[in-house]
């Protein structure tokens, strides 16, 4: 949502139209939140895969 808002708020600069109100620029700040959520998901998935690989190695050794 933040990335789309960023593109929408930058578009008037290239199209020569009136800029959007300040509220639209505040929505752009959600882009950072989206990146943080995505990074947390990547870290969580990596940790789960590492745990699964460790458990598979331990059970194979038995």
TORPA-4810 file (N, C-alpha, C, O; in nm, 3 decimals):
<nodes>
NODE_1_0.083_-0.119_0.000_0.000_0.000_0.000_0.088_0.126_0.000_0.058_0.223_-0.069_X
NODE_2_0.195_0.124_0.077_0.284_0.239_0.082_0.354_0.264_-0.050_0.372_0.379_-0.089_X
NODE_3_0.393_0.157_-0.119_0.460_0.174_-0.249_0.366_0.234_-0.351_0.406_0.320_-0.430_X
NODE_4_0.242_0.191_-0.350_0.142_0.245_-0.444_0.117_0.393_-0.412_0.108_0.476_-0.502_X
NODE_5_0.106_0.424_-0.284_0.085_0.564_-0.244_0.202_0.651_-0.286_0.184_0.766_-0.325_X
NODE_6_0.323_0.597_-0.279_0.441_0.674_-0.320_0.436_0.704_-0.469_0.463_0.816_-0.510_X
NODE_7_0.401_0.605_-0.548_0.392_0.625_-0.693_0.283_0.727_-0.725_0.301_0.814_-0.810_X
NODE_8_0.171_0.717_-0.656_0.059_0.808_-0.681_0.095_0.951_-0.643_0.058_1.045_-0.713_X
NODE_9_0.166_0.970_-0.533_0.199_1.106_-0.491_0.311_1.167_-0.572_0.323_1.290_-0.578_X
NODE_10_0.394_1.085_-0.635_0.501_1.137_-0.719_0.451_1.166_-0.861_0.509_1.249_-0.931_X
NODE_11_0.345_1.099_-0.902_0.292_1.115_-1.038_0.261_1.261_-1.075_0.293_1.301_-1.187_X
NODE_12_0.200_1.342_-0.987_0.173_1.481_-1.026_0.298_1.562_-1.062_0.290_1.657_-1.139_X
NODE_13_0.412_1.524_-1.007_0.535_1.595_-1.042_0.569_1.577_-1.190_0.619_1.668_-1.256_X
NODE_14_0.542_1.457_-1.242_0.572_1.428_-1.382_0.459_1.469_-1.475_0.483_1.499_-1.592_X
NODE_15_0.336_1.471_-1.424_0.221_1.504_-1.508_0.188_1.653_-1.509_0.108_1.699_-1.589_X
NODE_16_0.252_1.728_-1.418_0.227_1.872_-1.415_0.094_1.910_-1.355_0.044_2.019_-1.383_X
NODE_17_0.034_1.824_-1.274_-0.095_1.855_-1.212_-0.073_1.904_-1.069_0.040_1.913_-1.022_X
NODE_18_-0.181_1.935_-1.002_-0.174_1.982_-0.864_-0.128_1.868_-0.773_-0.172_1.755_-0.790_X
NODE_19_-0.042_1.897_-0.677_0.001_1.793_-0.583_-0.112_1.751_-0.489_-0.208_1.826_-0.467_X
NODE_20_-0.100_1.632_-0.434_-0.200_1.580_-0.342_-0.186_1.646_-0.205_-0.082_1.704_-0.175_X
NODE_21_-0.290_1.636_-0.122_-0.280_1.694_0.013_-0.179_1.617_0.099_-0.133_1.509_0.063_X
NODE_22_-0.145_1.676_0.211_-0.043_1.619_0.300_-0.077_1.479_0.347_0.013_1.399_0.370_X
NODE_23_-0.204_1.447_0.360_-0.245_1.313_0.407_-0.191_1.205_0.314_-0.156_1.096_0.360_X
NODE_24_-0.186_1.232_0.186_-0.134_1.133_0.090_0.014_1.105_0.116_0.059_0.992_0.099_X
NODE_25_0.087_1.206_0.156_0.229_1.187_0.184_0.250_1.108_0.314_0.349_1.035_0.327_X
NODE_26_0.159_1.122_0.408_0.168_1.044_0.531_0.144_0.896_0.502_0.204_0.810_0.567_X
NODE_27_0.057_0.866_0.407_0.032_0.726_0.369_0.158_0.665_0.307_0.182_0.545_0.320_X
NODE_28_0.239_0.747_0.242_0.365_0.699_0.184_0.458_0.641_0.289_0.541_0.555_0.260_X
NODE_29_0.444_0.687_0.411_0.530_0.637_0.518_0.502_0.490_0.549_0.581_0.426_0.617_X
NODE_30_0.391_0.437_0.502_0.360_0.296_0.523_0.454_0.206_0.444_0.462_0.086_0.472_X
NODE_31_0.524_0.261_0.346_0.615_0.179_0.268_0.725_0.122_0.358_0.763_0.006_0.342_X
NODE_32_0.775_0.199_0.450_0.875_0.150_0.543_0.821_0.039_0.631_0.890_-0.058_0.661_X
NODE_33_0.696_0.054_0.673_0.632_-0.049_0.755_0.619_-0.178_0.676_0.640_-0.287_0.729_X
NODE_34_0.584_-0.166_0.550_0.574_-0.285_0.464_0.707_-0.356_0.449_0.713_-0.479_0.451_X
NODE_35_0.814_-0.280_0.434_0.947_-0.341_0.425_0.984_-0.412_0.555_1.043_-0.519_0.552_X
NODE_36_0.950_-0.353_0.668_0.978_-0.417_0.797_0.900_-0.547_0.813_0.955_-0.646_0.862_X
NODE_37_0.775_-0.547_0.773_0.693_-0.669_0.783_0.750_-0.776_0.692_0.757_-0.893_0.731_X
NODE_38_0.789_-0.739_0.571_0.847_-0.837_0.478_0.979_-0.892_0.530_1.005_-1.012_0.520_X
NODE_39_1.063_-0.806_0.584_1.191_-0.851_0.639_1.170_-0.944_0.758_1.242_-1.043_0.772_X
NODE_40_1.073_-0.913_0.842_1.044_-1.001_0.956_0.996_-1.137_0.907_1.030_-1.239_0.967_X
NODE_41_0.919_-1.140_0.801_0.874_-1.267_0.745_0.989_-1.350_0.689_0.991_-1.472_0.704_X
NODE_42_1.083_-1.283_0.624_1.199_-1.354_0.570_1.284_-1.413_0.682_1.327_-1.528_0.673_X
NODE_43_1.307_-1.334_0.786_1.387_-1.382_0.899_1.317_-1.499_0.969_1.381_-1.597_1.006_X
NODE_44_1.188_-1.488_0.986_1.110_-1.594_1.052_1.112_-1.722_0.970_1.127_-1.831_1.025_X
NODE_45_1.096_-1.711_0.838_1.100_-1.828_0.751_1.238_-1.893_0.751_1.249_-2.015_0.754_X
NODE_46_1.342_-1.812_0.748_1.478_-1.865_0.751_1.504_-1.940_0.881_1.565_-2.047_0.880_X
NODE_47_1.457_-1.885_0.992_1.476_-1.951_1.121_1.399_-2.083_1.126_1.450_-2.182_1.179_X
NODE_48_1.279_-2.086_1.071_1.201_-2.210_1.070_1.268_-2.316_0.983_1.271_-2.433_1.020_X
NODE_49_1.322_-2.276_0.869_1.391_-2.371_0.782_1.519_-2.423_0.847_1.552_-2.541_0.834_X
NODE_50_1.588_-2.337_0.916_1.710_-2.378_0.986_1.677_-2.478_1.096_1.747_-2.578_1.113_X
NODE_51_1.568_-2.452_1.171_1.524_-2.543_1.276_1.485_-2.678_1.217_1.521_-2.783_1.271_X
NODE_52_1.412_-2.677_1.106_1.369_-2.801_1.042_1.489_-2.880_0.992_1.491_-3.003_1.005_X
NODE_53_1.587_-2.813_0.935_1.707_-2.882_0.886_1.785_-2.941_1.003_1.838_-3.052_0.992_X
NODE_54_1.794_-2.869_1.113_1.865_-2.919_1.231_1.795_-3.041_1.287_1.860_-3.139_1.323_X
NODE_55_1.661_-3.037_1.295_1.584_-3.151_1.346_1.598_-3.271_1.253_1.606_-3.385_1.300_X
NODE_56_1.600_-3.248_1.123_1.615_-3.358_1.028_1.752_-3.422_1.042_1.765_-3.544_1.030_X
NODE_57_1.854_-3.342_1.066_1.990_-3.393_1.082_2.001_-3.475_1.211_2.064_-3.581_1.213_X
NODE_58_1.941_-3.425_1.318_1.946_-3.496_1.447_1.870_-3.628_1.438_1.917_-3.730_1.489_X
NODE_59_1.753_-3.629_1.373_1.675_-3.752_1.364_1.741_-3.852_1.269_1.724_-3.973_1.286_X
NODE_60_1.815_-3.805_1.169_1.885_-3.895_1.078_2.005_-3.961_1.145_2.043_-4.072_1.109_X
NODE_61_2.065_-3.893_1.243_2.180_-3.948_1.312_2.140_-4.057_1.410_2.224_-4.139_1.446_X
NODE_62_2.016_-4.060_1.453_1.972_-4.159_1.551_1.948_-4.291_1.490_1.910_-4.386_1.560_X
</nodes>
